[in-house]
Amino acid sequence: MNALNRRRFIQSTTAATIAGGFFSETKAQGTNSANQKLKILCVGTANRAAEDIRGVEGEDIVGLCDVDKNYLDRVSAKFPTAKTYADYREMIAAESDRADAIVIGTTDHHHAPATMRAIQAGLHVYCEKPLTHTVAEARMIAEAAKVAGVATQMGTQIHAEDNYRRVVELVKSGAIGDVGEVHVWVGKGWGGGDRPEKGDPVPAHLDWDLWLGPAPERPFAIGRYHPAQWRRWWDFGQGTLGDMGCHYMDLPFWALDLRHPVSCEAEGPEVHPETCPLGLTVRYKYPKRGDLAAVDLTWYDGDQCPKEVAGERVPGSGVMFVGSEGNLFASYTNYKLFPKEKFADFQPPPQTIPKSIGHHAEWIAACKDGTPTTCNFDYSGALSESVLLGNVAYRTGKKLDWNAAELKATNCPEADALIHKDYRAGWEVEPLVLAEAGQ
């Protein structure tokens, strides 16, 4: 099924079919043979986005988009046949009939607007973490991807590395018993600062209005937003939790089959209306899942990171699983079991999780033949919801009693304004709507 026919299929399927559960995650997959190159659009071309382009450059890059012309020209020189755009809305509208897939490596606040437009156009989607800028957007995107049947992957690249897979096997094997407590910490601090009192002239190579996109208008200021510093600002990012939570919380989510918490509370410095905190502690409670024990998961970042966890000195970032029969510390690249004496002669269980063919390669295979991805939007959407909910709890200053089915903090109606968001005209994110058959 080519891109045009796939889009028509999506647009002509009845809403009644959706309600009946007809769609599978791979309904629109299998658009290319294994030997045929995907035609890929790329939104964002520098920094993290440049790494994503490198991950898919063996395919056919047919469109490039960036609001920064300097970045765009640099990458365009490498892919001279790709058409270039400053506005991804225009690129998706113009190129989706011939394209198969899209890679999105923008600021967080553009993730959902770009992703939903791509899904609506029938494109397979790779999007950087966190999947979206708000909790509600994450749910909306995951549901839309399931309905459309497109192949999806969120940019949690560490998920494909061997160490995470071995840790998941250890935890699931029962090596440390029942796990009822997890600590996750990252010694980074994206936050702090006040809005500049006045703006600066916009550089000729930057389209500032498109950079703002769905966010409220504000003057450009040198060195305060673009590049990278946007992560500090609520309008564009979600601080350290948004930047790193999906990477580190991914491990307990995978190993313990976590999905949605029943409560969430956070503490940190006084809430700033513009910028994220330089240190944050978030406490999530997850319910029992079948035979698995309920889990208390605590996140720490910045200046609130612990020096010691479960009686062990720990480095600046990591994950500690606290089990009934022992503890397990994991970093990106290694793991340790405690107490050391108990596990001195420990033999790890046989490997049951296959070696990854590569994070981007998994998504490319899914686009071509429907092979499942491990960070698809159903999994990574729920992960992103939890991550982003931590900042909602912090900004409201309340312990949230969380009804995941309704996307509601039942005891905190003021949380709604942070679970959802308003968009500037022309940038709205709307649920996927399919036309009636035959129309």
C-alpha positions as a printed Julia matrix, in Angstrom:
439×3 Matrix{Float64}:
   0.0     0.0    0.0
   1.69    3.26  -1.07
   1.54    6.49   0.91
  -1.35    7.98  -1.08
  -3.49    4.85  -0.88
  -2.67    4.44   2.8
  -3.82    7.99   3.5
  -7.04    7.45   1.56
  -7.57    4.22   3.48
  -7.21    6.05   6.78
  -9.49    8.88   5.72
 -12.22    6.63   4.3
 -12.57    4.14   7.13
 -15.68    4.57   9.26
 -15.7     5.67  12.87
 -17.8     2.6   13.58
 -14.87    0.44  12.55
 -12.7     2.17  15.13
 -15.24    1.53  17.87
 -15.38   -2.12  16.87
 -11.66   -2.55  17.46
 -10.91   -3.54  13.86
  -7.57   -1.79  13.66
  -4.37   -3.46  14.76
  -1.14   -1.57  15.35
   0.2    -2.78  12.01
  -2.89   -2.12   9.84
  -1.15    0.43   7.62
   2.27   -1.16   7.81
   4.02   -3.19   5.14
   4.2    -0.25   2.73
   7.63   -1.14   1.37
   9.52   -4.34   0.7
  12.6    -4.96   2.82
  14.88   -3.98  -0.06
  12.97   -0.85  -1.08
  14.07    2.38   0.53
  11.59    4.38   2.58
  10.92    7.94   1.48
  11.41    9.93   4.68
  10.66   13.5    5.74
  12.76   15.04   8.52
  11.56   17.82  10.84
  14.51   19.37  12.63
  18.04   18.98  11.3
  20.51   19.87  14.08
  21.61   18.6   17.5
  19.43   15.59  18.51
  17.62   15.76  15.17
  20.95   15.41  13.34
  21.56   12.15  15.2
  18.14   10.9   14.16
  18.84   11.77  10.53
  22.05    9.77  10.78
  19.97    6.87  12.07
  17.82    6.79   8.94
  20.15    8.2    6.27
  20.42    4.8    4.58
  16.85    5.34   3.4
  15.72    8.01   0.93
  15.51   11.46   2.58
  13.02   13.34   0.38
  12.14   16.33   2.58
  13.96   18.45   5.16
  12.43   21.08   7.44
  13.99   23.53   9.87
  13.13   27.02  11.06
  16.86   27.8   11.22
  18.17   28.26   7.66
  21.78   27.79   8.74
  20.95   24.34  10.06
  18.8    23.52   7.06
  21.4    24.55   4.49
  24.08   22.49   6.22
  22.03   19.27   6.04
  20.56   20.04   2.64
  24.07   19.98   1.19
  24.27   16.33   2.22
  20.87   15.48   0.72
  20.7    17.73  -2.37
  17.63   16.05  -3.87
  15.52   16.57  -0.75
  13.04   19.43  -0.89
  13.48   21.98   1.89
  10.89   23.74   4.04
  10.74   26.05   7.04
   7.18   25.01   8.05
   6.49   21.32   8.65
   2.78   21.89   8.1
   3.57   22.85   4.53
   6.0    19.97   4.08
   3.56   17.34   5.32
   0.78   18.74   3.12
   3.01   18.91   0.05
   5.04   15.72   0.44
   2.85   13.14   2.17
   1.5    11.75  -1.11
   4.97   10.54  -2.06
   6.52   10.06   1.38
   6.21    6.99   3.6
   7.47    8.22   6.96
   8.62   11.17   9.04
  11.27   11.77  11.71
  10.49   14.53  14.22
  13.34   16.03  16.25
  12.0    19.42  17.31
  11.49   21.27  20.56
   8.99   19.46  22.79
   6.14   21.86  22.15
   6.16   20.97  18.44
   6.09   17.18  18.93
   2.32   16.75  19.03
   1.41   19.3   16.33
   3.86   17.7   13.9
   3.09   14.11  14.88
  -0.68   14.42  14.66
  -0.48   16.04  11.24
   1.81   13.25  10.07
  -0.51   10.52  11.39
  -3.47   12.24   9.75
  -1.52   12.12   6.49
  -0.9     8.37   6.9
   2.83    8.63   7.6
   4.8     6.3    9.83
   6.29    8.38  12.66
   9.51    8.49  14.66
   9.37   11.23  17.31
  11.87   12.29  19.92
  11.18   12.09  23.65
   9.11   13.04  25.49
   6.47   12.04  22.98
   4.53   15.24  23.62
   4.45   18.44  25.66
   1.34   17.55  27.71
  -0.28   14.48  29.22
  -3.41   14.84  27.08
  -1.36   15.11  23.88
   0.42   11.83  24.7
  -2.89   10.01  25.03
  -4.26   11.61  21.86
  -1.18   10.7   19.81
  -1.1     7.1   21.04
  -4.77    6.61  20.22
  -4.39    8.21  16.79
  -1.42    6.01  15.91
  -3.35    2.89  16.9
  -6.33    3.89  14.77
  -4.19    4.79  11.76
  -2.07    1.66  12.06
   1.17    3.48  11.36
   4.56    2.24  12.58
   5.79    4.35  15.48
   8.86    4.74  17.67
   9.77    7.29  20.34
  13.39    8.38  20.61
  14.48    6.47  23.7
  17.63    5.14  22.05
  19.04    3.5   25.2
  16.11    1.04  25.1
  17.94   -0.76  22.28
  21.17   -1.27  24.23
  22.1    -4.63  25.73
  22.43   -3.51  29.38
  18.8    -2.44  29.67
  17.73   -5.78  28.25
  19.81   -7.74  30.73
  18.42   -5.71  33.64
  14.85   -6.33  32.48
  15.57  -10.06  32.31
  17.05  -10.03  35.84
  14.1    -8.22  37.36
  11.52  -10.33  35.55
  13.34  -13.54  36.56
  12.75  -12.75  40.23
  16.46  -12.46  41.01
  15.78   -9.75  43.61
  12.3   -10.96  44.56
   9.2    -8.8   44.51
   9.99   -5.19  43.64
   7.85   -2.67  45.49
  10.15    0.33  45.38
  12.21    2.01  42.65
  14.39    5.1   42.78
  15.36    6.96  39.6
  17.64    9.99  39.55
  19.46   12.2   37.04
  22.03   14.78  38.09
  21.1    17.43  35.57
  19.26   20.71  36.08
  17.37   22.25  33.16
  15.69   25.19  34.84
  15.93   28.57  36.47
  15.97   32.1   35.14
  13.46   34.83  34.37
  11.98   36.08  31.14
  14.23   38.73  29.54
  12.94   42.26  30.07
  13.36   43.11  26.4
  13.8    41.3   23.14
  16.64   41.25  20.63
  16.57   41.49  16.83
  15.75   38.12  15.26
  18.68   36.72  13.25
  18.03   36.66   9.5
  18.49   32.89   9.37
  15.79   32.14  12.0
  12.02   32.22  11.48
  11.06   33.1   15.04
   7.31   32.96  14.47
   7.57   29.38  13.19
   9.93   28.49  16.05
   7.24   29.62  18.51
   4.6    27.71  16.56
   1.8    26.68  18.96
   3.28   28.59  21.93
   2.2    32.09  23.01
   4.04   34.93  21.28
   7.09   36.44  22.96
  10.1    38.4   21.73
  13.25   36.59  20.63
  16.17   36.85  23.07
  19.74   35.89  22.29
  20.9    32.76  24.11
  17.68   32.29  26.08
  15.63   29.93  23.91
  17.26   28.8   20.67
  19.17   26.55  20.61
  18.89   24.1   23.56
  17.9    26.53  26.31
  14.21   26.08  25.49
  14.16   23.06  27.82
  14.15   25.45  30.8
  10.85   27.09  29.83
   7.35   25.68  30.48
   6.08   27.05  27.16
   8.55   24.94  25.19
   9.93   22.11  27.35
   9.48   20.25  30.63
  12.83   20.72  32.37
  15.04   17.83  33.41
  12.1    15.51  34.01
  10.9    16.02  30.45
  14.4    15.79  29.02
  15.61   12.66  30.82
  12.6    10.99  32.43
  11.68    8.88  29.41
  15.24    7.5   29.22
  15.6     6.51  32.88
  12.0     5.7   33.83
  11.84    3.51  30.73
  13.81    0.82  32.58
  11.37    0.27  35.5
   8.42    0.7   33.12
   9.74   -2.14  30.98
  10.99   -4.39  33.77
   7.9    -4.03  35.99
   5.16   -3.68  33.35
   4.15   -0.26  34.65
   1.45    1.75  32.92
  -0.45    4.45  34.83
   0.02    5.64  38.42
  -2.86    6.03  40.84
  -1.27    9.05  42.51
   1.55   11.49  41.96
   3.07   14.2   44.14
   6.14   16.39  43.81
   8.29   18.78  45.76
  10.89   21.32  44.79
  11.56   25.06  44.98
   8.77   27.58  44.74
   7.03   27.21  41.39
   8.15   29.75  38.82
   5.51   30.72  36.23
   8.01   30.68  33.36
  10.86   28.3   34.08
  11.32   24.74  35.34
  12.97   23.9   38.69
  16.68   23.2   39.11
  15.82   20.25  41.33
  12.71   18.13  41.71
  11.47   15.06  43.61
   8.42   13.22  42.3
   6.67   10.28  43.98
   4.47    7.98  41.93
   2.33    5.11  43.2
   1.55    2.32  40.74
  -1.07   -0.34  41.51
  -0.67   -4.1   41.49
  -0.49   -5.58  37.99
  -1.69   -9.18  38.14
   0.77  -11.0   40.4
   3.18   -8.05  40.48
   3.38   -5.98  43.66
   2.32   -2.35  43.82
   5.28   -0.04  43.19
   6.4     3.25  44.73
   8.61    5.01  42.18
  10.56    8.12  43.18
  12.23   10.44  40.69
  14.94   12.95  41.66
  16.8    15.44  39.49
  19.22   18.34  39.71
  20.14   19.45  43.21
  17.71   16.98  44.81
  19.55   13.87  43.63
  20.48   11.43  46.42
  24.04   10.51  47.33
  22.9     7.2   48.82
  20.02    4.9   47.88
  18.96    1.75  49.78
  22.11    1.98  51.88
  24.49    2.17  48.9
  26.56    5.1   47.66
  25.46    5.89  44.13
  26.77    7.9   41.15
  25.1    10.98  39.69
  22.45    9.17  37.66
  20.86    5.73  37.75
  18.02    3.42  38.76
  17.75    1.35  41.95
  15.26   -1.5   42.17
  14.52   -2.42  45.79
  13.34   -6.03  46.03
  12.31   -8.43  48.76
  15.45  -10.55  48.1
  17.96   -7.86  47.2
  18.55   -4.66  45.29
  19.69   -3.92  41.75
  21.39   -0.73  40.59
  21.51    0.04  36.88
  23.11    2.73  34.78
  23.01    2.98  31.0
  25.96    0.63  30.65
  26.14   -1.7   33.67
  24.32   -3.11  36.68
  25.2    -4.24  40.22
  23.37   -6.52  42.65
  23.25   -5.93  46.41
  24.14   -7.1   48.96
  27.37   -7.99  47.19
  28.05  -10.99  49.43
  24.71  -12.58  48.66
  25.17  -12.24  44.91
  28.93  -13.01  44.78
  28.32  -16.24  42.83
  25.16  -15.13  41.05
  24.64  -16.42  37.54
  22.31  -14.31  35.39
  19.35  -16.03  33.75
  19.5   -17.02  30.07
  18.98  -14.18  27.65
  15.35  -14.05  26.56
  15.15  -10.57  25.0
  16.73  -10.63  21.54
  19.53   -8.25  20.67
  18.19   -5.14  18.98
  18.9    -4.58  15.31
  19.25   -0.91  16.27
  16.81    1.65  17.61
  16.16    3.42  14.31
  16.48    0.15  12.41
  13.6    -1.32  14.43
  11.36    1.5   13.27
  12.49    1.19   9.65
  11.71   -2.54   9.71
   8.3    -1.81  11.21
   7.55    0.66   8.42
   8.45   -1.93   5.8
   7.07   -5.2    7.14
   5.11   -4.49  10.32
   7.72   -5.87  12.74
   6.72   -4.53  16.19
   8.81   -1.74  17.69
   9.65   -1.81  21.38
   9.07    1.93  21.96
   5.88    2.26  19.92
   3.51    5.07  20.86
   1.26    2.81  22.91
   4.14    1.97  25.25
   5.95    5.3   25.04
   2.71    7.29  25.22
   1.93    5.83  28.65
   5.55    6.38  29.72
   5.38   10.01  28.6
   2.09   10.5   30.43
   3.7     9.47  33.71
   6.77   11.61  33.14
   4.75   14.71  32.3
   2.29   14.14  35.15
   5.16   14.73  37.59
   5.43   18.33  36.47
   1.65   18.77  36.74
   1.84   17.65  40.37
   4.75   20.0   41.03
   3.09   23.01  39.43
  -0.23   22.48  41.22
   1.46   21.8   44.56
  -0.89   18.91  45.3
  -0.78   15.15  45.54
  -2.86   14.15  42.53
  -5.33   11.29  42.79
  -5.04   10.13  39.19
  -7.83    8.63  37.1
  -5.91    7.59  33.99
  -8.98    6.45  32.07
 -10.49    9.93  32.35
  -7.18   11.85  32.25
  -8.32   13.57  35.44
  -6.8    14.46  38.79
 -10.02   13.78  40.67
  -9.05   15.95  43.64
  -7.51   18.82  41.69
  -9.6    20.41  38.93
  -7.0    23.14  38.44
  -4.67   20.45  37.04
  -6.77   20.35  33.87
  -5.12   23.51  32.55
  -1.73   21.74  32.7
  -2.9    18.32  31.5
  -4.26   20.05  28.39
  -3.1    23.26  26.71
  -4.2    26.03  24.37
  -2.6    26.55  20.97
  -2.04   29.56  18.79
  -4.41   29.62  15.83
  -3.25   27.36  13.02
  -1.28   25.03  15.3
  -4.08   23.16  17.05
  -3.76   19.46  17.86
  -7.05   17.69  17.25
  -7.99   14.0   17.64
  -7.74   11.92  14.48
 -11.1    12.1   12.72
 -11.87    9.59   9.98
 -14.42   10.32   7.3
 -17.39    8.02   6.73
 -16.8     5.27   4.17
 -17.65    6.28   0.63
 -17.22   10.03   1.24
